Amino acid sequence: MFQSVISLIPVFFRILFMIALVVLFDTYAYQTIKTLCKTMQKNRARIIKWSYWIISILFYVLSIFAMGGRLVQFSRGVQVSITGFFFAMFLAKLLMTIPLVLEDLYRLVQWVISKFRKPKAEDSETANAKGLISRKTFIARMSAGLGALTFSGLTYGVAKGAHDYKIHRTTVAFPHLPAGFKGLKIAQLSDIHSGSFWDVKAVERGVQMLLKEQPDIIFFTGDLVNTLANEMTPEMIALFGQLKAPMGVYSILGNHDYGDYYQWQDRTHITEGNSAQSDKSHMSPMQLANLEAVKAIHKQMGWDLLLNENRILQRGGDAIALIGVENYGAKGRFARYGVLSKAYEGTQNLPFKILLSHDPSHWDAQVRKSFKDIDLTFSGHTHGAQLGIETANFKWSPIQLMYKQWAGLYQEGQQYLYVNRGFGYLGYPGRLGIRPEIGIITLA
């Protein structure tokens, strides 16, 4: 009992920290509202101020229920709408604070300077006499503009971006690739996160887009569910079970597939949801049963799930190795269930090797250092943060602050890594700038 209480302390402080952030952002954002309301009629200004707090508090409360999903049961569409609105509102207020904080820092510097010499000040009346707006009003308008732009963009990301699937085509040439595999067309999906889907028809459209490509082989690189096996409903199993290819569909597990982020009722001790070990000794019977159910779903859909093992692929009289590891995270505190040495065993004499490994940080941490004959690795995990900028010549996302390789093709020496941007979404139920991906990689 005492151990359980102690383990909850970090959670308690994290909750307090989040509440403090929300209060801070709301306080700053409200200053913008107050400044802009000064030029309005009193009744109108009062309505706007009250509306701000009523809407904010209402959606904070609704979001707690929607994200918790235990006290009040919402339909999937309503839940996604509330969650999406919360993320849009929260991030909009966060960005609104930036010019306001900078203004406060500027005023603090000015105050310090004024203690040593008399500053040349221009008050609001002087500014108005010159036909200029005051700095405070300018900052408030800038803040409101940032907030409005962010909110509208993220709302669009839920309504349109979540299922705006894009086919990314890549050709990778290998001089030593056996002739029988020249022109092999690989389709890759990653990070389905079936528990997040709210538009099944749109998801089906994405599946059909992949099938129209008629790939020779299909890879799925982990995170079929968010946490629980029952997120893969019969409808979802039937939908993704449509994925077929002449050489088969091969899959691996991602960090979310193990159920580590769920508080199982029969868990004897609380973990951080990850470990630096390959065994699953920390898992409770219920969690292990859930994991086995996830594995069974792969089999039910006709997918060949690789659990630290390999398969020999045959084509045109030639053979190459396909190696699949369980999740191995080298960044953050993600689980390391993958044992590449075990999965690699028996492939030493094959001329070409492909690895499926969910987390791209595995590539730098272990693959390139100790398995230099693994030619091509397929990963996912990052989602491209579901937010960023991507054009033909420029690519940026906040996820690159953590992951060096986060979207697309990378090369170091003679080894290649392809990181899929993900088919689904998690947390924020949308995408803005980084579209959900269907990867088509051709070997040459």
BAVEX-22305 format. One line per 8 residues: number of its first residue (from 1); for each residue x, y, z of C-alpha. Coordinates in steps of 0.2 Angstrom, whole numbers, plus 2048, in hexadecimal, padded with zeros to 3 digits. Example, Ala and Ser with C-alpha at 12.3 -4.5 7.8 and 13.67 -1.06 7.14 Angstrom:
1) 83E/7EA/827  844/7FB/824
# end
This chain:
1) 800/800/800  80E/80C/805  817/808/7F5  808/80C/7EA  805/81D/7F3  818/821/7F0  816/81C/7DE  808/828/7DB
9) 811/837/7E1  81A/83B/7D0  809/839/7C8  802/846/7D5  80F/852/7D1  80D/850/7BE  7FB/854/7C0  7FF/864/7CA
17) 80B/869/7BD  7FE/867/7AF  7F2/871/7B9  7FF/87F/7BC  802/880/7AA  7F0/881/7A5  7ED/88F/7B2  7FD/898/7AC
25) 7F8/897/79A  7E6/89C/79E  7EC/8AB/7A8  7F6/8B2/79A  7E9/8AE/78D  7DC/8B7/797  7E8/8C7/797  7E6/8C7/785
33) 7D3/8C6/786  7D3/8D4/793  7DE/8E0/788  7D4/8DD/778  7C4/8E0/782  7C9/8F1/788  7C3/8F9/778  7B2/8F0/778
41) 7A2/8F5/780  7A1/8EF/792  793/8E3/790  79B/8DB/781  7AC/8DA/789  7A4/8D2/799  79B/8C5/78E  7AC/8C0/785
49) 7B5/8BF/796  7A8/8B4/79D  7A7/8A9/78E  7BA/8A7/78E  7BA/89F/79F  7AA/895/79D  7B0/88D/78D  7C1/889/794
57) 7BB/882/7A4  7AD/878/79B  7B9/870/78F  7C6/86C/79D  7B9/863/7A6  7B3/85A/797  7C4/855/792  7C8/84D/7A2
65) 7B9/842/7A0  7BC/83F/78E  7CE/83A/790  7CB/830/7A0  7BC/827/798  7B6/820/7A9  7AA/82B/7B1  7A1/831/7A2
73) 7A0/827/791  7A0/831/782  79E/82B/770  7AE/82A/766  7AA/839/75C  7A5/844/76B  7B5/83E/774  7C0/842/765
81) 7B8/853/763  7BA/858/775  7CC/851/775  7D1/85A/765  7C9/86A/76B  7D3/869/77C  7E3/866/773  7E0/875/767
89) 7DB/880/775  7E9/87B/780  7F6/87E/773  7EE/88E/76D  7F0/895/77E  801/88F/780  807/898/770  7FD/8A8/775
97) 807/8A9/785  818/8AB/77B  816/8BD/776  80F/8C1/787  81D/8B9/790  82A/8C2/785  821/8D2/788  822/8CF/79B
105) 834/8CB/79A  837/8DC/790  82E/8E5/79D  838/8DD/7AB  848/8E3/7A1  841/8F4/79F  83D/8F5/7B2  84F/8F0/7B6
113) 856/8FD/7AA  84B/90A/7B2  853/908/7C3  863/90E/7BC  85E/91B/7AF  84E/924/7AA  847/91B/79B  83F/924/78C
121) 82E/91E/78D  820/921/781  80F/91E/789  7FF/918/781  7F8/92A/77F  808/92F/775  807/91F/76A  7F4/923/767
129) 7F8/935/762  804/92E/755  7F7/922/74F  7FF/913/756  7F8/905/761  801/902/772  80D/8F4/773  802/8EB/77F
137) 7F3/8EB/772  7FF/8E6/765  806/8D7/76F  7F4/8D2/774  7EF/8D2/761  7FE/8C8/75D  7FA/8BC/76B  7E8/8BA/765
145) 7ED/8B7/753  7F9/8A9/759  7EB/8A1/763  7DE/8A2/755  7EA/89C/748  7F0/88D/753  7DE/889/758  7D7/889/746
153) 7E6/87F/740  7E5/871/74D  7D2/870/74B  7D5/86E/738  7E1/860/73C  7D4/856/745  7C6/859/738  7D1/856/729
161) 7E3/852/72D  7DF/842/737  7DB/838/728  7E4/841/71A  7EE/832/715  7FE/835/70A  808/828/701  81A/82B/703
169) 824/823/6F5  836/81F/6F7  843/815/6ED  852/80E/6F6  861/806/6EC  86C/7F9/6F2  87B/7F2/6E7  87B/7E2/6F0
177) 868/7DF/6F0  864/7CD/6E8  85E/7CF/6D7  84D/7C6/6DC  849/7D4/6E7  84C/7E3/6DB  83C/7ED/6D9  835/7E5/6E9
185) 826/7F1/6EE  824/7F2/701  815/7FB/709  817/800/71B  80A/805/728  80F/80A/73A  806/811/74A  7F4/80C/746
193) 7EE/810/757  7DD/809/754  7D6/80F/764  7D7/821/75E  7CE/81F/74E  7BD/829/74D  7BA/828/73A  7BA/816/734
201) 7B5/81A/722  7C4/825/721  7CF/818/728  7C8/80B/71B  7CC/818/70D  7DF/817/713  7DF/805/713  7D8/805/701
209) 7E5/811/6FC  7F3/805/702  7EB/7F6/6F9  7EA/800/6E8  7FD/801/6E9  7FD/7EE/6E7  80D/7EC/6F2  817/7DB/6F1
217) 819/7DB/704  811/7E5/713  81A/7EA/723  812/7F1/733  81E/7F8/73F  814/7F8/750  807/801/75B  7F7/7F8/755
225) 7EE/7FF/764  7F0/80C/771  7EF/801/780  7E2/7F3/780  7DF/7E5/773  7CC/7E8/773  7D0/7F9/769  7D1/7ED/75A
233) 7BE/7EB/758  7B8/7DE/74C  7B5/7EC/740  7C7/7F1/741  7CE/7DF/740  7C3/7DC/730  7C9/7ED/729  7DC/7EB/72C
241) 7DA/7D8/728  7D7/7DE/716  7EA/7E1/715  7F1/7D4/70A  801/7D2/6FF  809/7C4/6F4  817/7C3/700  80D/7C5/710
249) 80A/7D2/71E  817/7D3/72C  816/7DC/73C  81E/7E0/74C  818/7E8/75D  81A/7FA/762  81C/801/774  809/804/775
257) 805/7F2/771  80B/7EB/782  7FE/7F4/78D  80C/7FC/797  802/80D/798  7F3/805/7A0  7F0/804/7B3  7EC/7F1/7B4
265) 7E1/7EC/7C3  7EC/7DD/7C7  7FC/7E6/7C6  806/7E3/7D6  812/7F2/7D3  811/802/7C9  81E/804/7BB  822/812/7B0
273) 81B/809/7A1  82C/804/79B  83C/7FC/79F  84D/7F9/799  84B/7E6/799  845/7DA/78C  83B/7CF/798  829/7D3/79D
281) 82A/7CE/7AF  822/7DE/7B5  812/7DA/7AB  802/7D4/7B5  7F8/7C5/7AF  7EB/7D1/7A8  7F8/7DB/79E  800/7CB/797
289) 7EF/7C5/792  7EC/7D6/789  7FD/7D4/780  7F8/7C2/77B  7E8/7C9/774  7F1/7D6/76A  7FC/7C9/763  7ED/7BE/75E
297) 7E5/7CC/754  7F5/7CD/749  7F2/7BB/745  7E0/7BD/743  7E3/7CA/736  7EF/7BF/72D  7FF/7C9/732  80F/7C0/736
305) 814/7C7/747  827/7C7/74A  82C/7C6/75C  83F/7C7/75C  840/7BB/74E  843/7BB/73B  83C/7B4/72B  845/7B0/71B
313) 83D/7B8/70C  83E/7AF/6FB  83C/7B8/6EA  842/7B4/6D9  84D/7A6/6DF  856/7B2/6EC  854/7B4/6FF  856/7C2/70B
321) 852/7C3/71E  844/7CD/726  847/7D0/738  83A/7D6/745  83E/7DC/757  832/7E0/765  832/7F2/76B  844/7F9/76F
329) 844/80C/774  854/814/776  84D/826/779  842/82B/788  83B/81D/793  834/811/786  835/7FE/788  843/7F3/782
337) 83B/7E3/77F  845/7E1/76E  853/7D4/76E  85B/7D7/75D  869/7CA/75F  85B/7BD/761  851/7C3/752  861/7C4/748
345) 866/7B2/74B  867/7A7/73C  868/7B6/72F  87A/7B8/72F  87E/7B0/71E  86F/7B9/715  875/7C7/709  868/7D4/70E
353) 85F/7D7/71E  84F/7E2/722  84B/7E6/734  83A/7EB/73B  83C/7F5/74B  82F/801/751  83A/80E/75A  846/817/74E
361) 852/81B/75C  856/808/75C  85F/80B/74C  86D/817/753  86D/80E/764  870/7FC/75E  86D/7F8/74C  87B/803/744
369) 887/7FF/752  886/7EC/753  87C/7E6/744  885/7EF/735  87E/7E2/729  86C/7E7/72C  869/7F1/71C  858/7F8/71E
377) 84E/7FC/72E  83C/801/72E  835/80A/73D  826/815/743  822/81C/754  825/82F/752  815/833/749  81F/842/743
385) 817/849/752  807/84A/748  80C/85D/746  819/866/73C  81E/86C/72B  822/861/71C  825/867/70A  82F/860/6FC
393) 83F/869/703  83C/86C/715  837/861/724  834/866/736  82B/860/745  82D/862/758  831/84F/759  842/852/752
401) 847/859/762  847/847/769  849/83C/759  857/83F/74D  84E/834/740  83B/837/741  834/837/72F  83A/830/71F
409) 84A/828/719  85B/829/721  86C/823/71D  87C/820/727  889/817/71D  882/808/714  873/807/720  862/80E/71E
417) 853/812/729  842/817/724  836/81F/731  824/81E/72D  819/82D/733  80B/822/739  7FA/81E/733  7F0/823/742
425) 7F1/82F/750  7F3/830/763  7EE/83D/770  7EB/84B/764  7DD/843/759  7E4/84C/749  7F3/850/73E  7F9/861/738
433) 807/862/72C  80D/850/72E  800/846/725  7FC/833/729  807/828/71F  806/819/713  818/815/70F  81D/80E/6FE
441) 82F/809/6FE  837/801/6EE  847/7F7/6EF  853/7FA/6E0
# end
